[in-house]
Amino acid sequence: MGLFDRLRGDDGPRVAFIGIDGVPYSLIADNPDDFPNLTAMADDGAAGPIDSIVPPESSACWPSLTTGVNPGETGVYGFQDREVGSYETYVPMGRDVQATRLWDRVTSADRDATVMNVPVTFPPQRNVQRMVSGFLSPGVEKAAYPDDLGQSLAENDYRIDVNAKLGHQDDKSEFMADAHETIDARFEAFKQYIEEDDWDLFFGVFMTTDRVNHFLFKDYEQDGENREAFMEFYRKVDEYIGRLRALLDDDTTLVVASDHGFTSEDYEVHLNTWLREQGWLDYRTDDHSDLSDITDDTRAYSLIPGRMYINLDGREPRGSVPESEYEETREELIDMIEDLEGPDGTPVADRIVTNDDAFRGDHDDIAPDLVVIPNHGFDLKAGFKDGSDVFDVGPRNGMHSFENACLFVDDPTARINDVDLFDIAPTVLDLMEIEYDRTTFDGASLV
């Protein structure tokens, strides 16, 4: 038994989920001495690499992980989405997620949930006993429920996110100091409410891992000057997971997972710059900065990460491509992307996924027509300003990958083989013995 061993009713087994945003399974599997706690969890239960979703962007991944359905159902496709029938774009927040969240299913079953730092959950919901929203929230006090939670967290130096701008500096020491402070405060908050709250589902996310990966992952993979700082940080992540695991009683299953993998980044690829060079996109004025500035004869445009949209007549307000030419235009665009090579001659695209194959649901009306899954090293960008070459080198040296996300389940009966992000939500419900309609999920339980 752990420290968290209180008398409870017959409400059923519990689950503690700890998210480690962007952590690849290979990082842990290749360095067992640096990850003794996760390695022990794999030995005692089940662990392995899993696939992310299309597109593997955190703003889309966490809604899918926490609902078990694809973006066609969640209605969230990335960090920036397009309004239906408009060129206006918006940053999706929690209220834009159209599918049922895992903790909503838990509360509907008369069980309790504590939810902390999950991306795309602002504003905080009030049907759970405690929530502090994560990435994209404007600040701790506005992101917390109950209302006094925000003040308490702020007094303990809890912050929503690391200061990513510090990662742009050549010297990463200030950035890494901030990353340590951020994850220290996050751990203390997780520990406090794991011990204090009478929850059935605890759901907390460490997002600082993703931030560290963006700025130091190539140092890890290629033995760069910051490799030891990278590994020192991850030894702390593993220690914190081990300490949280020790708090749980025998009736609680720990699940640890990431939302996508990670790899080294060599180039930023500015797809709208490339589309303009190919004569597929142009702007109405010299002073352009967003999607609404494109010309009436634009044939296609891109939103991050690698989402390609046909400027379709009848769907876009100034669409130039007739619906009768849609399939032909999409195939032409696919052929162009397949021919796009980096400065070293490597194809940019590993594969290209059509909307027909990736998205299905009641909210697929703003789905991209294509999503480019890049080869490792090519990070796909999509700004609407001038000033960038097609291939550029930015401040980041790590990028998301579709494959090689990680999943650990502290249950030896779990199977982790041919698994993706959609399988996590039904697995958690099965571990909690909460009934659900299996047809409502894109994934299946692993237990």
N, C-alpha and C positions, 0 to 999 in steps of 0.2 A: 504494500500500500504506500502511496505517496502522501505528502502533507495534506493534499486536498482530499480528505476522506471524511465527508460529513454524512450524517444520517439524512436519507432522502426517502421519498415515497416510492411507489412502484411505477414510476414514470417511464422506465425503460433505460437502455444504455445511452451513453453520451458520446459525443465526438468533439475533439478539439482540432481545429484545422489551423495550421500555420502556413501562410503563403510566403514564399521566398522568390520574389518577382525576378524573372529572367535568369534563374540559376540553371545551367545545363547539367544534366545527369553525369556527363563525362567528367566534369570538374570534380565531383564527389567520388566517382568510381575510380578515377585515376590517382587520387590523393587520399587513400584511406587513413593514413596516419594524421593528416590534418583535419579529418572529419570523423573522429572516433564515435561520436554520438549518432550521426546519421548512418555510419557504417554498422553500428550495433543495431540500429532500428531496422536496417535492411536484413541483417542476419536473423533478427527475431521475428520479422514479419515478411513484407514483400516490398520490392523496390525495382525501379527500372526507368528507362527513357520512355517518354510519351510524345506524341505529336501535339502541336498547338492547333490553331484554327487559321482559316484564311479570312482576312490577313492577320499575321502574327504581330499585332499591335496591342499594347496593354489596354488601351481604351476600349477595344473590341473584345479582347481576351477575357477580362475579368467579368463583364456581363455574361459572356457565354459560359465561363467556368461556374459562375454562381447560379445559373439557370439551367444548364445542361442542354441549351439549344443554340443554333447558329444565328449569325447576325440578321438573317431574314426574319427571325422571330423576335430577337431582342431589339432590332431597329437601330443598333449601334454598330458602325462599320469602321470607326477609327477616331483619332483625336479631333478630326474636323469632318463634319457631315454636311450634306447639301439639303436645303429645304426642298420639299416636294414642289415641282412646278416653278422653281425659282433658281437664280444663280446666287442667292444669299446662302451663306454657310454659317454654321454654329458649332460650338464646342459641346458635345453631349454630356449631360449630367445624369444624376441618378434617376430623375423623373422621366428621362428620355428612354430608359430601359423598359421595354414593353412586355417582357416575359416575367414569369413569377420567380422571384429570388428564392434561394434555398432557405433562408431564415424566415421568409413568409410562409413557406410550407411547414416549417417547424412550429411557428406560432399558431398556425391554423390547426395544428394537432394538439393545441393546448400545452405546448412545451415552450421553454424560454431560451432566448438567444442573446448573446453579447457579441457585437460586431465592431471591429476596430481596424481602421485604416485601410479598408478595401477601396481600391480606385473606383471612380465613377459611382459614388453613392451619396453625393451631396444633392440636396440637403439631407440631413440625417432623418431616418424614419423614426416614428414614435410608436410603432407597434412592437418594438423589441424593448428589452429592459435597459439596454445601453447601446449607444452607437456613437462612434466618432468617425466621420467620413474621411476618406483618403484623398489621393491624388486628384487635383483640380479643385479642391475646396479652397475658399478664400482665406481661411484662417481657423485656428483651433476653436475659438469660442463660438463662432457661428456654425462650426461643423459638428458640435457635440450635443447629445441628448442623453440624460436630462440636462437642463440648462446649467446646473451648477458643475457639471462634468468639465465643461470647457475651461472654466476658471481654475479648477483643480489641476487639470493637465497643463495649462499655461504656467502655473506656479512651479511645476516640476520640469519646465523647459521642454515639454513635449512639442514637437513641430510636425506639421503635415508631411514635409518633404525636406530633403537635403537642399542646400543652396547649390544648384547645378552649375551656376555661372562660375563658381570657384574652380570647377573642373576644366574650364577653358584656359586656365593658367598653365604655363609650361611646368612650373613647380607644383606638384600635386599635393604637397604636404598640408596646405591649408584646407583643401578640399577633403582630404582624408580625415583630418581632425574633425571637420564638420560632420562627415559621414559617421564617425565613431560616436560623436555626441548625439546624433539623431537616433542611431540604433540603440544606444544605451538608454535613452529616454523611452523609446518604444518598448524595449524589453521590460523596463520597470513598470510601465503601464499595463502591459500584458500580464505580467506576474501578479500585479495587484488585483486585477479584476478576475483573473483565473481563480485566485484564492478567495476573493470577497463575494463574487456574484454566484447566485445559485442557478447556474445555466445548464441547459441540456446541450446546446451548441455554442461553443466559443469559436469565433471566426476572426482571425487576425492576420494581417499581411505586413511583412517586412518589405518595403519597396526600395530601401536604400541599396539593396543588392543590385538592382537594375542600374541605378545611378553609377555605382562603382564600376560595374561591367562596361558601361558606355565609355568611360574614360581610362580604364586600366586593363581591359581584357586582352589586348594585344601584348601588353607587358607580360601578362601571365602566359599566353600561348607561345610567345617568342623570346621569353627570358629577358625582358626589358628591364630598365632601371627601377621600375616600380613594382616588380614582381613580388618582392617580399612584403611590401606594404599591402598589396592585394591579398596575399595569403594570410597575413596577420589579421586583416579584417575578417576573412572567411573563417579563420579559426575561432574568432569571437562569435560569428553567426552560429557555428556548430555548437559552441559552448552554451549559448543562450537556448538553443533548441533542446539540448540535453537537460538544462536546468528546468525548462518548462515541462519537459516530459516527466521529470521526477516529481512534479507537483500533482500528477494525475493519478487517480485511483484505478483499480483493476477493472472497473466498469466503464472506463473511458478509453476510447480508441483515438490515438493521435494520427492525423493525416498531415503530411507535409508535401507541398507541391509548388511548382512554378508554372507560370502561364505561357512561357515560350522559352526557347533555348537562346544561346548566345554564341557569337563567333567574332573573329577579328574583322575589322573594317579597314579597307584600303582606299576606297573612293566613295565620295558622295556622287550620286547620279541624278542630275536635275532633269527629270523627264519632261517638264513643260518647256524647258529650254530646247531639248531635243525635238519635241513635237513642233516647235516653232521653226527650227532649222529644216525640218522635213516638209514645211509648208502646211502643216495640219492645224496650226494654232497661231493666232495673231491677236493684237490688242487694239482697241479703239483710240487710245491716246498714248502719248509718250510717258505719261505719269500713271502707270498702272501698278496695282498692288494686290488685287484679289480677283476671284473668278468672275465677278460681274463686269470686269473690264474687257472680256474677250469679244472679238468681232462676230458679226452675224454669220460669216462664212467659215468660222472655226469648225473643224471636223471632229476634234477630240481634245480632251484635257485630262489632267491627272490630279488626284489628291493622294496624300501620303496614307499608307506606304504602298506604292506600286498599284494603286487603284486607277484604272483607266475608264473613262466615260466617253461614249459616243455623243456628240452634240446632236441629239436625235429630235427631229421635227415631231411636235405633238407631246413630247415629254419635257424637253428643255424649252424655255420661253422663246428663245431665238434659235431653235434647232435648224441646222443646215442639211442634215442627212435624212432623206426621206425614209420612212419605215420600210418601204420596198427595197431599199439598198442597205438595210441594217446588217444582215448576215454577211453580205459581200464586204462591207466596210470593216466589220469586225475581223473577218479573216485577213483582210489586207493589213490591218493593224497588228494582228498576231504575227504575220510574216515579217513585218518590219522589226518588231521587238525581238524576234528570234535571230535576226541578222545583226542586232546591236551588240558590238563588242567593246570591251574596255581597252585602255591604252596598251595592255599587254597581250591583246588578242583573245582574251577569255570572254566567252559569251556572258552577257549581263544576266540573262534569264536562265534559271535552272528549269523552270516550267511556267506555263501560263494557264491559269484556271479561269474558265468562263463562269459567268453568273449562273448559268443553268446548272453547273456542277457544284457550285459552292453555296448557293443561297436558296432557301425555300422558306416560305412563311407568309404571314399576314402583313409583314412590314418590309417587303423586298422592293418597294417602289423607288427607293433611293439607292439600290444596290449598284455597285460598279458593274460595267459590262465585262471587264477583265480584271484579274489581279495577277500581277507579276510577282512570282516567288523568285528572288534573285539568287544567283550563286553567291557563295560566301565571299565577302570582301566588298560587295557592291550594296551600299545603303541607298535606297531609293527615296529621293526628295521630290517636292512638287510645289515650289513657290511660284508666285505670279509676278515677281519683280525681276528687272534686268540686273545684270552684274555678275552672273555665274556662268562659267563654262559648263558644258554637259558633264564633264568629269572634273571633280574638284576634291581637295583634301580639307576636311574641316577639323574641329578640335577633338572630335571623338575618335577612338580607335577600336570600339566594339559596337556590334550591331545585333539586332534580333535575328534568330533563325526559327524556321518552322518546326524543324525536328529537334530532338534532344532536350526537350523540357524534362522535368523530373517529377516523379511521384513516389512517395514512401507511405506505406500503410502499415501501422503497427498491429497487423493481424496476419498470422501465417496462412489463413485460408484465402487471402486475396490473391488474384492472378493479375499480373501486370505484364501483358503480352499483347501486342497489337492494340494499344490503348491510345485514346486521345483525350483532349480536354473535356469533351462532352460526357465522358464516363464518370467524372468525379462527383457531380451532384447526385445522381441516383445511387452511387456507392455510399455516400454519406447518409442518405435516407435509409438505405438498407442496414447500415451499421447501427442506426438509431432505432430500427424496427418501426419506422413510420411508413404507412401504406401510401402508395401512389400509383397513378396510371402510367404504366411503362411506355405507352404510345405517345406520351407528352414529351419525351426526351429524345434527343438525337443520339444519345449514348446509352450504355447499358451498365448495370452494376457489376463490379469486379469481385463481389463476395456472394 
